[in-house]
C-alpha cells in the first residue's frame, strides 16, 4: 500500500468525526502525555513497555528522513511523557533501512527491539518505495535489516507486511497479507535473519483455509492463533490455529455481515478466545467469544451511529489485571469520538470512558482515531495512542497523533517475559520499585533471582514450581503477576 493510499485511508476515517460538546469523563482520568509534531514523528503505532520501564513505539510517518520527512521513526517515552526519537527511518539511500514502520515493536531476550516496515528495504520490487523489511534495533542504537521482502522469485515471500512479530523459543513469527505466491502467508524468522514461510493461505480449494491473515498470538498450548479477513467456507473470514510446524486447523468460519471480517483475537485467562470484527457500513461490528470447546458466541453487537453508546470501529482487546477485557472504538460515545469499553468474561459490555470531543479542522488536542490496542503498564494504568488529532495542520492530515494514559486505580503488578518456561529457565520480570526485592516465588515456590534495575529483575523457574502466579516481595509492597505463568514440561 503506497503512502498516499495510507494517508487517504486515514483522512477518510478521520473526516467522518464531528465536533461535539465536551463533558467530564467517568471516574477514570485521561491524560495526553505527548503530541507528535511531524519532526518527532506522525501517526504513532501502539506502544510497549520495555525492561527500562519506559514506553517504546514507532510512527508510520514523520522524522528527519524520507520524502517530505515521512520515513517514520522509532521513539522512546517516559511514563510522564518525555519523548525522544531514537531512530529515523530512510537514513540510507533509497530507504534501504526501511520506511513506514506500522506495527507494535517486540523486545527480544537480548534487549533489542524488533519490528517491520511497510516499505523500503534493499530489494528492488514493483513498489516504488520498496516492499518492506524485518528489522532489529539494538541497545547500541544500531538498526539491522534482517530481511527485505520480495527477495524470493515472484515475491513469494510477500510485500508490505503489516502484522507485528511474535516470539516463541527464540524465533519470531508473523503474517503477511500480500504475496506474489498466494493470498497471504505466515512466516518465521530467526534473530540472525533466516527467513522461511510457515503456511501459505488459499492452499485449499476455494480458499476454505482463508485469505489475508492478520496478526497472530501464541496460545497457552504453544500453538499460534489468528484470523483471516476473508476466505473460509463462506468468504467472510476465519479463526485458525497453527502449530509451530505449520499444520493449520480452521476453528470457525464467520457467516454474515455483522459476523464477518475479524480484525483480532486474544486468549483470556479462562482459556477462551475473544476478538472483534470490522465495523464498516452496513456492518456494525461485534465482540465475540470462541470457547476452547469450539462454541462461538456474539457477546456484543455495536451500532453504526450511537451516542452516548460506543459505536463501530472496535480494536483489539486486552485482559487487564482486574480480570476484565478492555478495548477501544473510534466512533460513538458521549462525544462521538469513540472511547474505551470494558467487557467481563461473562459477556457484559459497558462504556469505561468516552474520549473528548474533536473537530479535526479546528481543535483536537486529545487526539482522535485510536490505533491498535491499549497497554496496561506495570503501574496499573492504561496507555494508548491516537493516530490523528493533536497538532492540527501537520502533513499527516488533520493531526500527527498523540500518546495518552488513563488512570485506572488498579494496583501495580509485575509482568513476566515470557509468561511460560521450563524448570530452570530464566524469566525476565518487569515492574516498578524492584530495588531491594527480598523474595520471588512461582506459585509459592521460592526462586533464585537477580535485580538488574529498579524496573527489571531476572528469576530462575524453581524446581517443583507449577503453573500459577509469580509474586515479588519488595521493601514496600508485594507485587503479583498480571498473568498466570505456565510451567512447561
Residue pairs with C-beta under 8 A, 6 or more apart in sequence:
1 118
1 160
2 127
2 128
2 129
3 61
3 70
3 100
3 119
3 129
6 60
6 100
6 118
7 61
7 396
7 397
10 43
10 369
10 387
10 388
10 396
10 397
10 398
11 397
11 398
13 330
13 369
14 360
14 368
14 369
14 388
14 389
14 397
14 398
14 399
15 360
15 398
16 331
17 330
17 331
17 336
17 337
17 358
17 360
17 368
17 369
18 336
18 359
19 357
19 358
19 359
19 362
20 307
20 334
20 335
20 336
20 337
20 357
20 358
21 335
21 357
22 335
22 356
22 357
23 334
23 335
23 354
25 353
25 354
25 356
26 351
26 352
26 353
26 354
27 409
28 340
28 352
28 353
28 406
28 407
28 408
28 409
29 406
29 407
30 353
30 355
30 356
30 366
30 404
30 405
30 406
31 404
31 405
31 406
31 407
32 365
32 366
32 367
32 390
32 402
32 403
32 404
33 77
33 80
33 81
33 383
33 402
33 403
33 404
33 405
34 77
34 81
34 82
34 83
34 402
34 403
35 365
35 367
35 390
35 391
35 400
35 401
35 402
36 42
36 43
36 44
36 59
36 62
36 390
36 391
36 394
36 396
36 400
36 401
36 402
37 391
37 394
37 400
38 61
38 62
38 69
38 391
38 394
38 395
38 396
38 400
39 62
39 63
39 64
39 69
40 59
40 62
40 63
40 73
40 75
40 83
40 85
41 58
41 59
41 61
41 62
41 63
41 72
41 73
41 75
41 85
41 400
42 59
42 60
42 61
42 62
42 70
42 394
42 395
42 396
42 400
42 401
43 59
43 60
43 61
43 62
43 371
43 387
43 388
43 396
43 400
43 401
44 57
44 58
44 59
44 60
44 75
44 371
44 385
44 386
44 387
44 401
44 402
44 403
45 57
45 58
45 59
45 60
45 101
45 102
45 103
45 104
45 371
45 372
45 385
46 57
46 104
46 371
46 372
46 373
46 375
46 384
46 385
47 55
47 56
47 57
47 77
47 104
47 375
47 383
47 384
47 385
47 403
48 55
48 56
48 57
48 104
48 105
48 106
48 107
48 375
49 55
49 56
49 375
49 377
49 378
49 383
49 415
49 430
50 56
50 76
50 107
50 113
50 430
51 107
51 111
51 417
51 428
51 430
51 452
51 453
51 455
51 456
52 453
52 455
52 456
53 79
53 378
53 430
53 432
53 453
53 454
53 455
53 456
54 76
54 77
54 78
54 79
55 76
55 77
55 78
55 79
55 375
55 377
55 383
55 403
56 74
56 75
56 76
56 77
56 105
56 107
56 113
57 74
57 75
57 77
57 104
57 105
57 385
57 403
58 72
58 73
58 74
58 75
58 101
58 102
58 103
58 105
58 115
59 72
59 73
59 75
59 101
59 401
60 72
60 100
60 101
60 102
60 118
61 70
61 71
61 72
61 100
61 395
61 396
61 400
62 69
62 70
62 71
62 72
62 73
62 394
62 396
62 400
63 69
63 70
63 71
63 72
63 73
63 85
63 88
63 89
63 90
64 71
64 85
64 88
65 71
65 88
65 89
65 90
65 91
65 95
66 72
66 89
66 90
66 95
66 99
68 395
70 99
70 100
70 395
71 88
71 89
71 90
71 91
71 95
71 99
71 100
71 120
72 88
72 89
72 90
72 98
72 99
72 100
72 101
72 102
72 117
73 85
73 86
73 87
73 88
73 89
73 101
74 85
74 86
74 87
74 89
74 101
74 105
74 113
74 115
74 137
75 83
75 84
75 85
75 86
76 83
76 84
76 86
77 83
77 84
77 403
79 377
79 379
79 405
81 403
83 403
86 137
86 141
87 137
87 141
87 143
89 95
89 97
89 98
89 99
89 100
89 101
89 117
89 120
90 97
90 98
90 99
90 120
91 97
91 143
94 120
94 130
95 119
95 120
95 121
95 129
95 130
96 120
96 121
96 122
96 130
96 145
96 148
97 120
97 133
97 135
97 143
97 145
98 117
98 119
98 120
98 121
98 130
98 132
98 133
98 135
98 143
98 145
99 117
99 118
99 119
99 120
99 129
99 130
100 117
100 118
100 119
100 120
100 129
100 132
101 115
101 116
101 117
101 118
101 135
102 116
102 117
102 118
102 162
103 115
103 116
103 162
103 163
103 164
103 165
103 215
104 115
104 164
104 372
105 113
105 114
105 115
105 137
105 164
106 113
106 114
106 115
106 164
106 165
106 166
106 167
106 172
107 113
107 114
107 417
108 114
108 136
108 167
108 191
109 167
109 170
109 428
110 139
110 191
111 139
112 136
112 137
112 138
112 139
113 136
113 137
114 134
114 135
114 136
114 137
114 146
114 165
114 172
114 191
115 134
115 135
115 137
115 164
115 165
116 132
116 133
116 134
116 135
116 161
116 162
116 163
116 164
116 165
116 174
117 132
117 133
117 135
117 161
118 132
118 160
118 161
118 162
119 127
119 129
119 130
119 131
119 132
119 160
120 129
120 130
120 132
120 133
121 130
121 131
121 132
121 133
121 145
121 148
121 149
121 150
122 145
122 148
123 130
123 131
123 148
123 149
123 150
123 151
124 130
125 131
125 149
125 150
125 155
125 159
126 150
126 155
126 159
127 150
127 159
127 160
130 148
131 148
131 149
131 150
131 155
131 158
131 159
131 160
132 148
132 149
132 158
132 159
132 160
132 161
133 145
133 146
133 147
133 148
133 149
134 145
134 146
134 147
134 161
134 165
134 172
134 174
134 189
134 193
134 195
135 143
135 144
135 145
135 146
136 143
136 144
136 146
136 191
137 143
137 144
138 144
146 189
146 191
146 192
146 193
146 195
147 157
147 189
147 193
147 195
149 155
149 157
149 158
149 159
149 160
149 161
149 176
150 157
150 158
150 159
150 180
151 157
151 195
154 180
154 181
155 179
155 180
155 181
156 179
156 180
156 181
156 182
156 197
157 176
157 179
157 187
157 195
157 197
158 176
158 178
158 179
158 180
158 184
158 185
158 187
159 176
159 178
159 179
159 180
160 176
160 177
160 178
161 174
161 175
161 176
162 176
162 177
163 174
163 175
163 176
163 177
163 213
163 214
163 215
163 216
164 174
164 215
165 172
165 173
165 174
165 189
166 172
166 173
166 174
166 215
166 216
166 217
166 218
166 224
167 173
167 218
167 418
168 218
168 222
168 224
168 244
169 244
170 190
170 191
171 188
171 189
171 190
172 188
172 189
172 190
172 191
173 186
173 187
173 188
173 198
173 216
173 218
173 224
173 244
174 186
174 187
174 189
174 215
174 216
175 184
175 185
175 186
175 187
175 213
175 214
175 215
175 216
175 226
176 184
176 185
176 187
176 213
177 184
177 212
177 213
177 214
177 229
178 184
179 185
179 200
181 200
182 200
182 201
182 202
182 203
183 201
183 202
183 207
183 211
183 212
183 231
184 200
184 201
184 202
184 210
184 211
184 212
184 213
184 228
185 197
185 198
185 199
185 200
185 201
185 213
186 197
186 198
186 199
186 213
186 216
186 224
186 226
186 242
186 246
187 195
187 196
187 197
187 198
188 195
188 196
188 198
188 244
189 195
189 196
198 242
198 246
199 242
199 246
199 248
201 207
201 209
201 210
201 211
201 212
201 213
201 228
201 231
202 209
202 210
202 211
202 231
203 209
207 230
207 231
207 232
207 235
208 231
208 232
208 233
208 250
209 228
209 231
209 232
209 238
209 240
209 248
209 250
210 228
210 230
210 231
210 232
210 237
210 238
210 240
210 250
211 228
211 229
211 230
211 231
212 228
212 229
212 230
212 231
213 226
213 227
213 228
213 229
213 240
214 226
214 227
214 228
214 229
214 262
214 263
214 264
215 226
215 264
215 316
216 224
216 225
216 226
216 242
217 224
217 225
217 226
217 265
217 266
217 267
218 224
218 225
219 225
219 241
219 267
220 267
220 271
220 420
220 486
222 244
222 420
222 488
223 241
223 242
223 243
223 244
224 241
224 242
224 243
224 244
225 239
225 240
225 241
225 242
225 251
225 265
225 267
225 273
226 239
226 240
226 242
226 265
227 237
227 238
227 239
227 240
227 262
227 263
227 264
227 265
227 275
228 237
228 238
228 240
228 262
229 237
229 261
229 262
229 263
229 278
230 236
230 237
230 261
231 237
231 238
232 238
232 250
232 253
232 254
233 253
234 253
234 254
234 255
234 256
236 253
236 254
236 255
236 256
236 259
236 260
236 261
237 253
237 254
237 260
237 261
237 262
237 277
238 250
238 251
238 252
238 253
238 254
238 262
239 250
239 251
239 252
239 254
239 262
239 265
239 273
239 275
239 290
240 248
240 249
240 250
240 251
241 248
241 249
241 251
242 248
242 249
251 290
251 294
252 290
252 294
252 296
254 260
254 261
254 262
254 277
257 282
257 283
258 277
258 283
258 284
258 285
258 286
258 298
258 301
259 277
259 286
259 288
259 298
260 277
260 278
260 283
261 277
261 278
261 280
261 283
262 275
262 276
262 277
262 278
262 288
263 275
263 276
263 277
263 278
263 314
263 315
263 316
264 275
264 276
264 315
264 316
264 317
264 373
265 273
265 274
265 275
265 290
266 273
266 274
266 275
266 316
266 317
266 318
266 319
267 273
267 274
268 274
268 319
268 325
268 345
269 319
269 323
269 483
269 484
270 345
271 291
271 292
272 289
272 290
272 291
272 292
272 345
273 289
273 290
273 291
274 287
274 288
274 289
274 290
274 299
274 317
274 325
274 343
275 287
275 288
275 290
275 316
275 317
276 285
276 286
276 287
276 288
276 314
276 315
276 316
276 317
276 327
277 283
277 285
277 286
277 288
278 285
279 285
279 302
279 304
279 311
279 312
279 313
279 314
279 329
279 331
280 312
281 304
282 304
283 312
284 301
284 302
284 303
284 304
284 311
284 312
285 301
285 302
285 312
285 313
285 314
286 298
286 299
286 300
286 301
286 302
287 298
287 299
287 300
287 302
287 314
287 317
287 327
287 343
287 349
288 296
288 297
288 298
288 299
289 296
289 297
289 299
289 347
290 296
290 297
291 297
297 347
299 343
299 347
299 349
300 343
300 347
300 349
302 310
302 311
302 312
302 313
302 314
302 329
302 332
303 309
303 311
303 312
303 332
304 311
304 312
305 311
305 331
305 332
306 331
306 332
306 333
307 332
307 333
307 334
307 336
308 332
308 333
308 334
308 351
308 354
309 332
309 333
309 351
310 329
310 331
310 332
310 333
310 338
310 339
310 341
310 351
310 354
311 329
311 331
311 332
311 333
311 338
312 329
312 331
312 332
313 329
313 330
313 331
313 338
314 327
314 328
314 329
314 341
315 327
315 328
315 329
315 330
315 370
315 371
315 372
315 373
316 327
316 372
316 373
317 325
317 326
317 327
317 343
317 373
318 325
318 326
318 327
318 373
318 374
318 375
318 376
319 325
319 326
319 483
320 326
320 376
320 382
320 408
320 410
320 482
321 376
321 380
321 410
321 411
321 413
321 482
322 410
323 345
324 342
324 343
324 344
324 345
325 342
325 343
325 344
325 345
326 340
326 341
326 342
326 343
326 352
326 374
326 382
327 340
327 341
327 343
327 373
327 374
328 338
328 339
328 340
328 341
328 370
328 373
328 374
328 384
329 338
329 339
329 341
329 370
330 337
330 338
330 368
330 369
330 370
331 337
331 338
332 338
332 339
333 339
333 351
333 354
333 355
334 354
335 354
335 355
335 356
335 357
335 358
336 357
337 354
337 355
337 356
337 357
337 358
337 368
338 354
338 355
338 368
338 370
339 351
339 352
339 353
339 354
339 355
340 351
340 352
340 353
340 355
340 374
340 382
340 406
341 349
341 350
341 351
341 352
342 349
342 350
342 351
342 352
343 349
353 406
355 366
355 367
355 368
355 370
356 365
356 366
358 364
358 366
358 367
358 368
358 389
360 368
360 388
360 389
360 392
360 398
360 399
361 392
361 398
362 392
363 392
364 388
364 389
364 390
364 392
364 398
364 399
365 389
365 390
366 386
366 389
366 390
366 402
366 404
367 385
367 386
367 387
367 388
367 389
367 390
367 399
367 401
367 402
367 404
368 386
368 387
368 388
368 389
368 398
368 399
369 386
369 387
369 388
369 389
369 401
370 384
370 385
370 386
370 387
371 384
371 385
371 386
371 387
371 401
372 384
372 385
373 384
374 382
374 383
374 384
375 382
375 383
375 384
376 382
376 383
376 408
376 410
376 482
377 383
377 405
378 412
378 413
378 414
378 415
378 430
378 431
378 432
378 455
378 482
379 412
379 432
380 408
380 409
380 410
380 411
380 412
380 413
381 405
381 406
381 407
381 408
381 410
382 405
382 406
382 408
383 403
383 404
383 405
383 406
384 403
384 404
384 405
384 406
385 401
385 402
385 403
385 404
386 401
386 402
386 403
386 404
387 401
388 396
388 397
388 398
388 399
388 401
389 398
389 399
389 401
389 402
390 399
390 400
390 401
390 402
391 399
391 400
392 398
392 399
393 399
394 400
412 431
412 432
412 477
412 479
413 431
413 479
413 480
413 481
413 482
414 429
414 430
414 431
414 434
414 470
414 472
414 479
414 480
414 481
414 482
415 429
415 430
415 431
415 481
415 482
415 483
416 427
416 428
416 429
416 430
416 470
416 481
416 483
416 485
417 427
417 428
417 429
417 430
418 427
419 481
419 483
419 484
419 485
419 486
420 485
420 486
420 487
420 488
421 427
421 461
421 485
421 486
421 487
421 488
422 461
422 487
422 488
422 489
423 461
423 462
423 463
423 465
423 487
424 460
424 461
424 463
425 460
425 461
426 458
426 459
426 460
426 461
427 458
427 459
427 460
427 461
427 470
427 485
428 456
428 457
428 458
429 440
429 449
429 456
429 457
429 458
429 459
429 470
429 472
429 481
430 455
430 456
431 455
431 456
431 457
431 472
431 479
432 454
432 455
433 454
433 474
433 476
433 477
434 451
434 453
434 454
434 455
434 456
434 457
434 472
434 474
435 451
435 453
435 454
435 474
436 451
436 474
436 475
437 449
437 451
437 457
437 472
437 473
437 474
438 473
438 474
438 475
439 446
439 471
439 472
439 473
440 446
440 447
440 449
440 457
440 459
440 470
440 471
440 472
440 473
441 447
441 470
441 471
442 459
442 461
442 462
442 465
442 466
442 468
442 470
442 485
442 487
443 465
443 466
443 467
443 468
443 469
443 470
443 485
443 487
444 465
444 468
445 462
445 463
445 464
445 465
445 466
446 462
447 459
447 460
447 461
447 462
447 465
448 459
448 460
448 462
449 457
449 458
449 459
449 460
450 457
450 458
450 459
451 457
452 458
457 472
459 470
461 485
461 487
465 487
466 487
467 484
467 485
467 486
467 487
468 484
468 485
469 480
469 481
469 484
469 485
470 480
470 481
470 485
471 478
471 479
471 480
471 481
472 478
472 479
472 480
473 479
